[in-house]
Amino acid sequence: MAIVVRIDVELAKRKMSVGEFAEKVGLTPANVAVLKNGRAKAVRFSTLEAMCRVLECQPGDLLEFIDDEE
């Protein structure tokens, strides 16, 4: 089971830099990189809410479940 974070797709759609996104969400660029690269073990709902607010999207636009067993 894998949850894939699709922040890079949403940032590209909006032509927004990681630095700008990080500042608006209240994260460090390093923490955004951890999320983007799939190294995060968890994400707070408050952080997910802030990301959705900044990107004007739904949580499902940022997170995708991929079944490794198939």
C-alpha positions, 0 to 999 in steps of 0.5 A, spaced: 500 500 500 502 506 498 499 513 498 502 518 493 503 525 494 501 529 488 503 536 490 508 537 484 502 536 479 498 541 483 503 546 483 505 546 476 498 547 474 498 553 478 505 555 476 507 556 483 514 555 486 515 550 492 518 556 496 511 560 494 507 554 496 511 553 503 510 560 505 503 561 504 502 554 507 506 555 513 511 550 512 519 550 510 521 548 503 524 542 506 518 539 509 514 541 502 520 537 499 519 531 504 512 531 502 513 531 495 518 526 495 514 521 498 518 521 505 513 523 509 510 518 514 504 523 516 500 529 514 496 533 519 489 535 517 491 542 519 496 542 514 492 538 509 487 543 509 492 549 508 495 546 502 488 545 499 486 552 501 492 555 498 491 550 491 484 551 491 483 543 491 480 537 494 485 532 498 483 527 493 487 532 488 493 531 492 493 524 495 492 518 491 492 511 493 496 505 489 495 498 491 502 495 491 499 488 491 496 488 484 
